[in-house]
Structures are given as structure tokens and as C-alpha cells.
Amino acid sequence: MLCRRSRRGGAGGGQCARCLINRRLGELLGPPSDALHPGLEALRHNIATTEHPITTRRWLNKPSVSPVLSDLAAGRRALTHEALDELPDSPPLAYLRQVLAGVGALPERDEYMVRLERFLTGLLASQPDPEQRKILHRYTIWHLIR
């Protein structure tokens, strides 16, 4: 069935970009249902009504996004910041996190502070001298984080 925006003979079997997005969302999240996390339904609506469907379609097919959405929908990955933190960092994943927070599926958090804390944790762990690590820890807590 073709929507009113579809073009016969175009890419995707004549479906418009928005129809292709909805089809891809169905593949990744399953059909709309009450069983799907409400935050993921809000995400579906946000993506399906995007202003830039062609860009959004490309984003949905990124290898750092599509498996994450499938895992969230299937319950293989919890819909939490901590679960997303376990994944390799990438701009498409950062955008997914931002959209999930924007639709209320995740609580807002200061991503810059999270990155700073991760960096400082790694920096402190790399310091072999315990006394230097202690001084550096005090400095990072009192002058950088606070």
C-alpha cells in the first residue's frame, strides 16, 4: 500500500522516507503495543514525526544505533544511562541518549560532568605513586568537580 507521498518506482519500493522510517521502526522496536516501554513508544513517535526523515533513516541504520534499539525493545538491555554507558561511545549513540532523555525515557544528566568524571577516574588509576594519586584526587575533587 502506498501513502499519498509515495513515488512509484522510487527507492524502497515506492515508499516515501517517512513510510520507510516507520517500517524500520517496526523492524527494530516491533509493532506499537502496550508491552513496549512507554519511553520507547515516545521515542518511536518522535522519530516517526521527525522533520528530516531522510537523515533520520540513515541514523536508524547506523551500526551503533539499530542493535541498541532492538536490544532495548527486546529487554536485552535495560533502558538506563548505566546500560548505555557500557557501550562504546559514538556520536550516534550520544544522540540516541539525548533523544531518549528528551522524550522522557531517560532522566536528564550532565553528560559533560559524566565524561569529566570518567576521564579523572582513568587519570587517577594511571598514577602509580599512591601519594601523588592522593594529591591529584584532592585537586580533582575540590578544584575541578566542585
C-alpha positions in Angstrom: 0.0 0.0 0.0 1.4 3.4 -1.0 0.9 6.6 1.1 0.0 9.8 -0.6 3.6 11.0 -0.6 5.0 7.8 -2.2 6.5 7.8 -5.7 6.1 4.9 -7.9 9.4 3.3 -8.9 11.4 5.1 -6.3 13.8 3.6 -3.8 12.2 1.4 -1.2 9.5 0.0 -3.5 7.8 3.4 -4.0 7.5 4.2 -0.3 8.3 7.7 1.0 11.0 8.3 3.5 8.5 8.5 6.4 7.0 5.2 5.4 10.4 3.6 5.3 11.2 5.0 8.7 8.0 3.5 10.1 8.9 0.2 8.6 12.4 0.3 10.0 11.0 1.2 13.5 8.7 -1.8 13.2 11.8 -4.0 12.5 13.8 -2.6 15.4 11.1 -2.0 18.1 8.3 -4.3 16.9 4.8 -3.2 16.3 3.3 -0.5 18.6 2.0 -2.2 21.7 1.3 -1.7 25.4 4.1 -4.2 26.1 6.8 -1.8 24.8 8.3 0.5 27.4 6.4 3.8 27.3 9.7 5.7 26.8 10.4 3.6 23.6 6.9 4.3 22.3 7.6 8.1 22.9 10.9 7.6 21.0 9.0 5.9 18.2 6.6 8.8 17.9 9.5 11.3 18.0 11.4 9.5 15.3 8.3 8.8 13.1 7.4 12.5 13.1 10.8 13.9 12.5 11.3 17.0 10.4 14.2 15.4 8.4 13.1 11.8 7.6 16.0 11.0 5.2 18.7 11.9 7.7 16.7 10.1 10.4 16.5 7.0 8.2 20.3 7.0 7.8 20.8 7.4 11.5 18.4 4.5 12.3 20.6 2.2 10.1 23.9 3.1 11.9 25.5 0.0 13.5 25.8 1.9 16.8 22.1 2.6 16.9 20.0 -0.1 15.4 21.2 -3.0 17.6 20.8 -0.9 20.7 17.2 0.0 19.8 16.5 -3.7 19.2 18.1 -4.7 22.5 16.2 -2.1 24.4 12.9 -3.1 22.8 13.5 -6.8 23.4 14.6 -6.2 27.0 18.1 -7.5 26.4 19.4 -4.1 27.6 17.9 -2.0 30.3 16.7 1.5 29.4 19.1 3.2 31.8 22.1 5.5 31.5 24.3 2.9 33.1 23.3 0.3 30.5 24.1 2.7 27.7 27.4 3.6 29.4 28.5 0.0 28.8 28.5 0.6 25.1 31.3 2.1 23.0 30.9 5.8 22.9 30.0 7.2 19.5 28.2 10.4 18.2 25.1 8.4 17.0 24.8 6.7 20.4 25.2 10.1 22.2 22.4 11.4 20.0 20.2 8.4 20.9 20.8 9.1 24.6 19.9 12.8 24.1 16.7 11.9 22.3 15.8 9.3 24.9 16.2 11.9 27.6 14.3 14.5 25.5 11.2 12.2 25.3 11.4 11.3 29.0 12.6 7.7 28.5 15.8 8.5 30.4 16.4 11.1 33.2 18.4 14.2 32.2 22.0 14.2 33.2 25.0 16.4 32.7 27.0 14.4 30.1 30.0 16.8 30.3 30.3 16.1 34.0 30.0 12.3 33.4 32.8 12.5 30.8 34.9 14.5 33.1 34.4 12.1 36.0 35.3 9.1 33.7 38.4 10.9 32.5 39.5 11.7 36.0 38.9 8.2 37.2 41.2 6.9 34.5 43.8 9.6 35.2 43.9 8.7 38.9 44.0 5.0 38.1 47.0 5.5 35.9 49.0 7.3 38.6 51.4 4.7 40.1 52.6 6.7 43.1 49.9 6.5 45.9 50.9 9.8 47.4 50.7 11.6 44.0 47.4 9.9 43.4 46.1 11.2 46.7 47.1 14.8 45.9 45.7 14.5 42.4 42.5 13.1 43.8 42.1 16.1 46.2 42.8 18.5 43.4 40.3 17.0 41.0 37.6 16.8 43.6 38.0 20.3 45.1 39.1 22.3 42.1 37.6 20.6 39.0 34.5 18.8 40.0 33.1 21.0 42.8 
